[in-house]
Amino acid sequence: MFSVTVRDHMMVAHSFHGEVFGPARRLHGATFVVDATFRRAELDGDNIVVDIALATEELKAVLGELTFRNLDDEPAFAGTNTTTEFLAKVIADRLADRARAGRLGEGAHGLAGITVTLHESHVAWASYERAL
């Protein structure tokens, strides 16, 4: 399996519900380094997995919908704990939608999957992997 990873970052504010979250139940900020990995079994006709420039642009666009926002105020996330794991899935699903819509180029229709990893710090991260 071949893969290409592009990276960006986002800054959000949010809070959590539930005793398990302790002090994170209060409103707090988070800065995530975000990796999006695109996979396919065979390279396309140009010998690439995906156009890196387009993948970078689309990741930036998806993150732009989330960054510098209080996720507690976003209607799409009402009543939801916007954990690192949850956000990895949201980003992966939004990238998958863009890939299916042709926003990553024609060659991206041959992608097998996407993995999104959100790094909370240098010692903790979470990922979500999905098929396309």
C-alpha positions in Angstrom: 0.0 0.0 0.0 1.3 3.4 -1.0 0.6 6.5 1.1 1.1 10.3 1.1 0.6 12.4 4.2 0.0 16.2 4.4 0.1 18.3 7.5 -1.5 21.4 8.9 -2.8 22.6 12.2 -5.9 24.0 13.9 -6.8 25.9 17.1 -10.2 25.4 18.7 -11.9 26.1 22.0 -14.3 23.5 23.5 -15.5 21.9 26.8 -16.6 18.4 27.7 -19.5 16.8 29.5 -18.9 14.0 32.0 -16.9 13.3 35.1 -14.3 11.4 33.1 -13.0 14.7 31.7 -12.2 16.3 35.0 -11.0 19.9 34.6 -11.4 19.7 30.8 -15.2 20.1 31.5 -14.3 23.8 31.6 -13.9 25.8 28.4 -10.3 25.4 27.2 -8.3 25.8 24.0 -6.6 23.1 22.0 -4.0 23.4 19.2 -3.8 20.2 17.1 -1.2 19.3 14.5 -3.3 17.4 11.9 -1.9 14.7 9.5 -4.0 13.4 6.7 -2.7 10.2 5.1 -4.1 9.1 1.7 -3.6 5.4 0.7 -3.9 3.4 -2.4 -2.7 -0.1 -3.5 -1.3 1.1 -6.9 0.0 4.4 -8.1 -2.1 6.3 -10.6 -1.2 7.0 -14.2 1.2 9.8 -13.1 2.8 7.5 -10.5 1.4 9.4 -7.5 -1.0 8.5 -4.7 -2.7 11.9 -4.7 -1.8 15.4 -5.8 0.0 16.7 -2.8 -0.8 20.4 -3.5 -4.6 19.6 -3.8 -4.5 17.4 -0.7 -2.8 20.2 1.2 -5.4 22.8 -0.1 -8.3 20.6 0.9 -7.0 19.8 4.3 -6.5 23.5 4.9 -10.1 24.2 3.7 -11.5 21.5 6.0 -9.6 22.8 9.0 -10.6 26.4 8.1 -14.2 25.3 8.9 -13.2 24.4 12.5 -10.2 26.6 13.5 -10.6 29.7 15.7 -14.0 28.6 16.7 -15.6 27.6 20.0 -16.9 24.1 19.0 -19.4 24.3 21.8 -21.2 27.0 19.8 -21.2 25.1 16.5 -24.7 23.7 15.8 -23.3 20.6 14.1 -21.7 19.6 17.4 -24.5 20.6 19.8 -24.4 18.3 22.8 -21.4 16.4 21.5 -18.0 15.9 23.2 -15.7 17.1 20.5 -12.8 14.8 21.6 -9.7 14.4 19.6 -11.0 11.0 18.4 -14.3 12.5 17.3 -12.6 15.4 15.5 -10.3 13.0 13.6 -13.4 11.3 12.2 -15.1 14.6 11.3 -12.0 15.7 9.4 -11.6 12.3 7.7 -15.2 12.2 6.6 -15.1 15.8 5.2 -11.9 14.9 3.3 -13.6 11.8 1.9 -16.5 13.9 0.7 -14.1 16.2 -1.0 -12.3 13.3 -2.6 -15.5 11.8 -3.9 -16.5 15.2 -5.3 -13.3 15.4 -7.4 -11.6 18.1 -5.3 -8.4 16.1 -5.0 -8.2 15.5 -8.7 -9.3 12.7 -11.0 -6.6 10.3 -9.8 -8.0 10.5 -6.2 -10.9 8.4 -7.3 -8.5 5.4 -7.0 -7.8 6.1 -3.3 -8.4 3.2 -0.9 -8.6 5.1 2.3 -7.8 8.1 4.5 -6.3 8.2 8.0 -6.5 11.5 10.0 -4.3 11.9 13.0 -4.7 14.8 15.5 -1.6 15.4 17.6 -2.7 17.0 20.9 1.0 17.2 22.0 4.3 15.6 21.4 3.2 12.6 23.6 -0.5 12.1 22.8 -2.5 11.8 19.6 -5.6 10.0 18.1 -6.4 8.7 14.7 -9.4 7.7 12.6 -9.0 5.5 9.5 -11.7 5.1 6.9 -12.1 3.4 3.6 -13.1 5.3 0.4 
